[in-house]
């Protein structure tokens, strides 16, 4: 799965950024009571136009090595995809986000800690 991970933000929301060809992938993680709220921005082109019709899923690996799938839904109001992770185990998490844009695969790998 090709990816180029950068932690700086350019034209984004201040999260972890991956630039892949024409695509801008960005993840923000927000700790909430009992879990994490995940905001995933999928954009295209220099203007960072939101892609609204992709199929977005995530595979998270917990600090203890167990894994869980996450479904992301697009929010028309917020112009990004959201997912929920209903656990908070201390340590480092790995998250692979798998994107299908009309048959084109655009995937990214992210990390976050609690």
C-alpha positions in Angstrom: 0.0 0.0 0.0 1.9 3.1 -1.1 1.8 6.1 1.1 3.8 9.3 1.9 3.2 10.4 5.5 3.8 14.0 6.5 2.9 15.5 9.9 2.8 19.1 8.7 -0.3 20.6 7.4 -0.6 22.7 4.2 -4.0 23.8 3.3 -5.6 21.4 5.7 -7.0 21.1 9.2 -3.9 20.7 11.2 -3.9 16.9 11.3 -1.6 14.2 9.9 -1.4 14.7 6.2 -0.6 12.4 3.3 -0.3 13.8 -0.2 -0.7 11.2 -2.9 -0.8 12.4 -6.5 -3.8 14.6 -6.8 -5.2 13.5 -3.5 -5.0 15.1 0.0 -5.7 12.7 2.9 -5.8 14.2 6.4 -6.7 12.6 9.8 -7.6 14.4 13.0 -8.2 12.4 16.2 -10.2 13.9 19.0 -10.4 12.1 22.4 -13.9 11.9 23.8 -15.5 10.2 26.8 -14.9 6.5 26.3 -13.3 6.7 22.8 -12.0 8.7 19.9 -13.8 10.8 17.2 -12.0 10.4 13.9 -12.2 13.2 11.2 -10.9 12.1 7.8 -10.6 14.7 5.0 -10.4 13.3 1.5 -9.8 16.1 -1.1 -8.6 16.4 -4.6 -6.6 19.0 -6.6 -4.8 22.2 -5.7 -8.1 23.6 -4.5 -8.6 20.6 -2.1 -12.1 20.0 -3.3 -13.9 17.4 -1.1 -14.6 14.0 -2.5 -18.1 13.1 -1.3 -18.8 9.7 -2.8 -15.9 7.5 -1.8 -16.2 4.3 0.2 -14.0 4.8 3.3 -13.1 2.2 5.9 -10.5 1.9 8.5 -8.5 -0.9 10.1 -7.2 0.1 13.5 -4.5 -1.8 15.4 -4.7 -1.2 19.2 -1.6 -1.0 21.4 -2.2 -4.6 22.5 -2.1 -5.8 18.9 -5.8 -6.5 18.5 -7.6 -5.0 15.4 -11.0 -3.5 14.6 -12.7 -2.2 11.5 -14.2 1.3 11.4 -16.8 2.5 9.0 -16.5 6.2 8.0 -19.6 8.2 6.9 -19.5 11.5 4.9 -20.9 14.6 6.5 -22.4 17.0 4.0 -22.4 19.7 6.7 -18.8 19.3 7.8 -17.4 18.3 4.3 -15.4 15.3 5.6 -15.8 11.7 6.7 -16.2 10.7 10.4 -15.7 7.6 12.3 -15.9 6.5 16.0 -13.6 4.3 18.0 -15.3 3.4 21.2 -12.3 2.5 23.3 -9.3 4.2 25.0 -6.5 1.8 25.7 -3.3 3.7 26.6 -0.5 3.4 24.0 0.2 3.8 20.3 -2.5 3.1 17.6 -2.0 2.3 13.9 -4.8 3.1 11.5 -4.9 2.1 7.8 -7.6 4.0 6.0 -8.8 2.3 2.8 -10.5 4.5 0.2 -12.3 3.4 -2.9 -13.1 6.3 -5.3 -15.2 4.8 -8.1 -12.8 1.8 -8.3 -9.6 3.8 -7.7 -7.8 2.8 -4.5 -6.2 5.5 -2.4 -5.0 4.3 0.9 -3.1 5.9 3.8 -1.5 4.9 7.1 -1.7 7.0 10.2 -0.6 6.8 13.8 -1.9 8.3 17.0 -1.4 7.9 20.8 -3.4 8.0 23.9 
